Amino acid sequence: MFCTKCGHEIDASSRFCSFCGQEKGNAGPVTKANNVAASSNFGFHDGKRLVCEGRCTWVYSPVNSFLGNAKLTEDTFYYKRTMVSVVGSLGNVPKEFSFNLSDIANIRDGKMGISDTLVITLYSGREFNFSFSNKGLWIKSLKSVWPIK
């Protein structure tokens, strides 16, 4: 069974998606065949225009970072980690996630440990620090499709 909001696989006995918090509700199960946002199909982006993609590092804390791939469509940011540089346990750190651009409250320059980052803050208060090799391109791309200019 897959979440109807974020596409992550969820336990059939769960009431909420452990990745995005979406309640399963009465929508019924979503299968990989009809859910192009399913997490195992990272190459899909709901048929939406791909704005930008590339390698990036999710700087989770000053000592923990995750090398991965990011994709930006006209309304969604996707991230999938490919390699881990971590001190201690990963705990509940997701391997991949996505969020709607309409959920972004702020985009700004930042710093985490020794990394210069792009900080994306969601309305929920959650912050993500990403380090991109071509930070200027990502800022321009995000701001070109971000609902709040």
Secondary structure, DSSP 8 states (H G I E B T S, - for coil): -B-TTT--B--TT-SB-TTT--B-TTS--B-GGG-TT-TT-TT--TT--EEEEEEEEEEEETTEEEEEEEEEESSEEEEEEEEEE-SS--TT--SEEEEEGGGEEEEEEEEETTEEEEEEEETTS-EEEEEETTHHHHHHHHHHH-S--
